[in-house]
Amino acid sequence: MDFLSAEFLVIAVTLLGAGALTGMLAGMFGVGGGALIVPVLFEVFGVLDVADDTRMPLAVGTSLAIIIPTSIRSWFGHRARGAVDTALLRAWAIPIVAGVAIGAVIARFAPSEVFQIVFVLVAGVNAIKLISGVKKWDIAEGLPQGAGLRAYGGLIGFLSSLMGIGGGQIANIIMTLHGRPIHQAVATSAGIGLLISVPGAIGYILAGWGMPGLPADAVGFVSLSGFVLFVPTTILTASLGVRIAHGLSARRLELAFGSFLAVVCLRFIYALAVA
């Protein structure tokens, strides 16, 4: 692509703007921003004529790479406010990384629709729960111990790897279903983003290595131009999102996050319907 063309300039401005919004969302909701990054990159790669069978995994892998710096900035902000459950992060560390590795292996062979369906199912359940505010969704007053807790960690890593997210959506579901307050769930999820994004990005680079139909700037399933254009503004706005999150009531934070996820789900349902 001609980097001085009008088309490229429009794409660059779009990615920079989406990066600013992603950083704010990362701080507000304790997510890496993948729920926004993936659909934006999916559309951009379509404009760039990336092959349909590699378009979604390229968006997912690039999203995981972008999530690394946004998660770092978001996690430091929440930790400074004392809201992160560090003991839970330690218990989930190994299972999450193992789940991410399994998801990255599947990414090399799964059709593009698999990624979209997983995204819609997980984000949709979370959106309904958050918007409804019904407490009967809660299944326990606390998280399980031992094998049950480790299984949750593996599930978070596996699904997040397929969705290209930092795990915040899934961790928020699990923690709030087990009686954890939304602010603590959001803050702890920021740390989970680090456990997922680093091995996830590496896994997608390896999974896409040598695959046909990828753009020239791609390293495996990670687009370098997408990464470079997204990251600067995400870092600048992450701290703003943290301040907004801690200024909202728990119910308003739930409604904001749930509404955002619902919009993203509808977009992917539309993409699946017209495919």
N, C-alpha and C positions, 0 to 999 in steps of 0.2 A: 504493500500500500504506500502511496505517496504521502509522506508525513507532513507535507505542506498543503495538502488538498483540503477543500472545504469539508468533505466527508470525515476525514480524520479529525479535524478540529472540532466538529460537532460531537464525535465520539469521545474525544479527550475531555471536553467540557462536561459531557454527561457523566463520565466516570469520576471526574473530580467532584462534581456535585453529589453524586451517589456516595462517594467516599465520605463527604462531610456528614451526610445523613446517617451513614453506617456507623461512624464514630460516635455520634450522639446516641444512637440506639444501643450500641455496645455498652456505653456507660449507664444508660437508663435501665436496661433490662438484663444486664449481666451476660449478654450473648456476644459472640464474636461479630455479629452482623451478617452471618451467612444467609439468613432468611431474606435479606435485601440484596446481598452481593450476587447470589446465585441467579435469581431471575434477571437482574440487570445484565450480568455477563452473558446469560443465555441469549438475550435479545441482541447484544452487541456482537457476539460471535455469529449470530444469524446474518447480520448486516455484512459481516466480513466473509460470508460464504463458507464458513467452517462446515465440514461434512456433518450431516445429521447424526450419524452414529457415534461421533466423537464430541459433538457440541456440548451435551450435558455433562459428561465426565470432565471435560476441560473446564467448564464453569465451576464444577464442584472442587476440582483440584486447585484451581486458582483461588477460589474462595478460602480454602483451608490455609493457603500460603498468606493471604491478606489478613486472615484472622490472627496470625501470630503477634504482630505489633499492637493491634487493637485490643487483644486480650491482655497483653502486658500492661498497657496503659489503664485499662478498666480495672484490672485486678489490684494494681497499686492504689488506685483511688478508693476502692471499696475497703481494702485492708486498712488504709489509714483511718477509716471510720470505725474499725473494729467489728465489722459485720460478717467477716469470712469465717466459716467453720473449717479451720485448718486440719482438725482431726479427721473429718470426713474426707477431705481431699487426699490425705495420706492413705486412708483405707481404700479409696477408689483408684489410686494412681496406677497400679499394675493391671487391674482388670480393664480399665479404660484403654490403656495403651494396647492391650491384647485385642480388644474389640475393634479398635481402629485398624490394626494390622489385618484382621480378617476382612473388614470392609474394603480395604484397599486392594486385596487380592481379588475379591469379587468384582471390583470396578473394572478390571481388565477384560472380563468376559461378559458382564451383564449388559443387556440392551439398554438404550437411553431411557426408555419408558420406566424401567425399574426405579431409577433415581427419582423421577418425578412422582411416581405413585407413593414411594416411601415418604417423600417430602410432604405431600398432601395429607397422608394419613396421620403422621405424627403432629404436624403443625395444626391440622384441623381439630384433633382431639384436644390439644392444648388451648386453642382459641375458644372452643365451646366451654371448656371448664372455666377458663378465666372470665369470659363474658357473663356466663350464667351466675357465677358467684355462689352456687349451691354447695353447701357444706357437706351434704350427704355423699359427695364424690370422695370424701376422705375415707381411706380404707384402714388406717391405723393412726394411733396417737404418736407413734415414733417409727423410725426406720428399723428394719430388721438387723440382726447381727450375723456375723459369720458368713456362711455361704450365700445367704440371701442378699446381704449387702454387697458382696463381691459380684453377684449375678447382675444386680442393678448397674454396677460400674461397667461391666462388660457390655450390657445392653446400650448404655449411653454412648460408649465408644463406637460400637458397631453401627448404630443408626446414624450417629453424627457423621461418621466417615462416608456413608452413602448419601447423606444430605448436603454435605459441604458446610456444616455449621459447627460452631464451637461447643455444642452440647448444652447450651443454656436452655433451649426450649424443653429438651427431654429431662434435664436435671430439675428444672422448675416444676414439671409435672410430677416427678417422683417425690421431690421434697415436700411440695404443698399437699400431695395426696397423703402424706404421712405426718401432717400436722405442723410442718415447719412454716414460719411466717414468710410472706412473700419477699420482704426486704433481705432476710437472711438467704433465701433461695437465690435471689438475684445476685447477691454479693459472692456467694460460694460458686455460682455458675461461672463467674468471671475467671476464677482460678481453674475450673475444669476446661475452659477454652484453651489454656496453655497445654494441658495434658493431651488434648486432642489435635490441636492444629499443627504442632511440630512433627509428630510421627505421621499424621495424616498427609501433610504436604509431601514429606519424603516418600511415603507409600504411593501417592499418585504420580510422582515423578517416575518412580520405578515401574508402576503399572502401565504408564503410557509411553514408556521408552521404546522408540522405534515404530510406534503405531503410525499407519498411513492416515492422510487426511488432516493432519495437524498444521496450524500456521507456522511460519518460519521462526517466529520468536518463541515458540513453545519448547519447554524442557519437560518431556513427558506430558502429563496432563496439567501442566502449570504454564500459563501465559505470562511471560515476563513483562510485556507492555501493560497488561491488565493489572499486574501487581504494582508496577511503578506508578501508574496513574491513580490507583485507588488509595494507596497507603498514606501519602502526605496529609490529606485532609482528614482521614480517619483519626490519625494521631492527635491532630489539633483540636478536634471536637469531642473526643472521648471524655475528657474531664468535665465538659459542660453537661454531658448526659448524666454523669454521676451526681452532680449537684441537683439536677432536675429530679432524679429518682428519689433522693433523700428529702426533697421538698414536697413530694406528693404523698397523699394518704395511700394506705395499702390498697384500698378499693379502686382508686383512680389509676394506680399503677397497673393493677390487674386488667382494668378495662382498656387502657391504652395498649398494653402488650397484646391482649386478646384480639382487639380490633385490627391491629397491624397484621397479625398472623392470618386472620380471616381473609384479608385482601390478597395476601400472597397466595393462599390456597386457591382462591377463585381464579387467579391468573394461571396457575398450573393446570387446573381442571380444564380451563379453556384450551390450553395448549394441547392437552391430551385428546380433547374432543375433536379438534380440527386436524389432528395428525393423520 
